[in-house]
């Protein structure tokens, strides 16, 4: 399963969560705040054994991570703009 880095918006602690690609973590286990986790940008980890089993090209896996991180970055930018508009 893939590993994802999350940051709690309440206690500002980084954590690594393991879950499926279509899932996401929302609750902080440390401060027990609901809906406070936000996914951070991550670098892909490429396992050669996994690639040989699925016969997936390295380039397509890298492109998948790039697109995923672009979406995260876009969401983070929107959140910053919305915070600045409120002040």
TORPAMAR-926580 format. One record per residue (C-alpha): residue number from 1; x, y, z. Coordinates in Angstrom, 1 decimal. Layout:
BEGIN
<koldren k="NUM" px="X" py="Y" pz="Z"/>
...
END
This chain:
BEGIN
<koldren k="1" px="0.0" py="0.0" pz="0.0"/>
<koldren k="2" px="1.2" py="3.5" pz="-0.7"/>
<koldren k="3" px="2.4" py="5.8" pz="2.1"/>
<koldren k="4" px="1.3" py="9.4" pz="2.4"/>
<koldren k="5" px="2.6" py="12.3" pz="4.4"/>
<koldren k="6" px="-0.1" py="14.3" pz="6.3"/>
<koldren k="7" px="0.1" py="17.5" pz="8.4"/>
<koldren k="8" px="-2.4" py="18.2" pz="11.2"/>
<koldren k="9" px="-3.7" py="21.7" pz="10.9"/>
<koldren k="10" px="-4.4" py="21.9" pz="14.6"/>
<koldren k="11" px="-1.2" py="20.5" pz="16.3"/>
<koldren k="12" px="1.0" py="20.9" pz="13.2"/>
<koldren k="13" px="2.5" py="17.5" pz="13.5"/>
<koldren k="14" px="3.6" py="15.5" pz="10.4"/>
<koldren k="15" px="2.6" py="11.9" pz="10.2"/>
<koldren k="16" px="2.8" py="9.1" pz="7.6"/>
<koldren k="17" px="-0.3" py="7.2" pz="6.8"/>
<koldren k="18" px="-0.6" py="4.0" pz="4.8"/>
<koldren k="19" px="-3.8" py="3.5" pz="2.8"/>
<koldren k="20" px="-5.1" py="2.8" pz="-0.6"/>
<koldren k="21" px="-4.8" py="5.4" pz="-3.4"/>
<koldren k="22" px="-8.6" py="6.1" pz="-3.4"/>
<koldren k="23" px="-8.7" py="6.6" pz="0.4"/>
<koldren k="24" px="-7.6" py="9.5" pz="2.5"/>
<koldren k="25" px="-6.9" py="10.1" pz="6.2"/>
<koldren k="26" px="-8.9" py="13.0" pz="7.9"/>
<koldren k="27" px="-8.6" py="12.5" pz="11.7"/>
<koldren k="28" px="-5.4" py="13.3" pz="13.7"/>
<koldren k="29" px="-4.5" py="10.4" pz="16.0"/>
<koldren k="30" px="-2.3" py="12.6" pz="18.2"/>
<koldren k="31" px="-4.6" py="15.5" pz="19.1"/>
<koldren k="32" px="-7.8" py="13.5" pz="18.1"/>
<koldren k="33" px="-9.1" py="16.4" pz="16.1"/>
<koldren k="34" px="-11.6" py="15.4" pz="13.4"/>
<koldren k="35" px="-11.0" py="16.5" pz="9.8"/>
<koldren k="36" px="-7.7" py="18.3" pz="10.6"/>
<koldren k="37" px="-5.3" py="16.3" pz="8.4"/>
<koldren k="38" px="-4.1" py="17.7" pz="5.1"/>
<koldren k="39" px="-2.0" py="15.7" pz="2.7"/>
<koldren k="40" px="1.5" py="17.1" pz="2.0"/>
<koldren k="41" px="3.6" py="16.8" pz="-1.1"/>
<koldren k="42" px="5.5" py="13.5" pz="-1.3"/>
<koldren k="43" px="8.2" py="12.0" pz="-3.5"/>
<koldren k="44" px="7.4" py="8.7" pz="-5.2"/>
<koldren k="45" px="9.0" py="5.5" pz="-4.0"/>
<koldren k="46" px="9.6" py="3.1" pz="-6.8"/>
<koldren k="47" px="9.9" py="-0.6" pz="-6.1"/>
<koldren k="48" px="11.5" py="-2.6" pz="-8.9"/>
<koldren k="49" px="9.8" py="-5.8" pz="-7.8"/>
<koldren k="50" px="6.4" py="-4.2" pz="-7.9"/>
<koldren k="51" px="7.1" py="-2.8" pz="-11.4"/>
<koldren k="52" px="8.1" py="-6.1" pz="-12.8"/>
<koldren k="53" px="4.9" py="-7.8" pz="-11.5"/>
<koldren k="54" px="2.6" py="-5.2" pz="-12.9"/>
<koldren k="55" px="4.8" py="-4.5" pz="-15.9"/>
<koldren k="56" px="4.3" py="-0.8" pz="-15.4"/>
<koldren k="57" px="6.7" py="1.7" pz="-16.8"/>
<koldren k="58" px="8.6" py="4.0" pz="-14.5"/>
<koldren k="59" px="7.6" py="7.0" pz="-16.5"/>
<koldren k="60" px="3.9" py="6.4" pz="-16.1"/>
<koldren k="61" px="4.2" py="5.9" pz="-12.3"/>
<koldren k="62" px="6.2" py="9.1" pz="-12.1"/>
<koldren k="63" px="3.6" py="11.0" pz="-14.1"/>
<koldren k="64" px="0.9" py="9.6" pz="-11.7"/>
<koldren k="65" px="2.7" py="11.1" pz="-8.7"/>
<koldren k="66" px="3.3" py="14.4" pz="-10.5"/>
<koldren k="67" px="-0.4" py="14.8" pz="-11.3"/>
<koldren k="68" px="-1.4" py="13.8" pz="-7.8"/>
<koldren k="69" px="1.0" py="16.3" pz="-6.2"/>
<koldren k="70" px="-0.2" py="19.0" pz="-8.7"/>
<koldren k="71" px="-3.7" py="18.5" pz="-7.4"/>
<koldren k="72" px="-2.6" py="18.8" pz="-3.8"/>
<koldren k="73" px="-0.6" py="21.9" pz="-4.5"/>
<koldren k="74" px="-3.5" py="23.5" pz="-6.4"/>
<koldren k="75" px="-5.8" py="22.8" pz="-3.4"/>
<koldren k="76" px="-3.2" py="24.3" pz="-1.0"/>
<koldren k="77" px="-3.0" py="27.4" pz="-3.1"/>
<koldren k="78" px="-6.8" py="27.8" pz="-3.1"/>
<koldren k="79" px="-6.8" py="27.5" pz="0.6"/>
<koldren k="80" px="-4.2" py="30.2" pz="1.1"/>
<koldren k="81" px="-6.0" py="32.5" pz="-1.3"/>
<koldren k="82" px="-9.3" py="31.9" pz="0.6"/>
<koldren k="83" px="-7.6" py="32.7" pz="3.9"/>
<koldren k="84" px="-6.1" py="35.9" pz="2.5"/>
<koldren k="85" px="-9.4" py="37.0" pz="1.1"/>
<koldren k="86" px="-11.1" py="36.6" pz="4.5"/>
<koldren k="87" px="-8.6" py="38.9" pz="6.2"/>
END
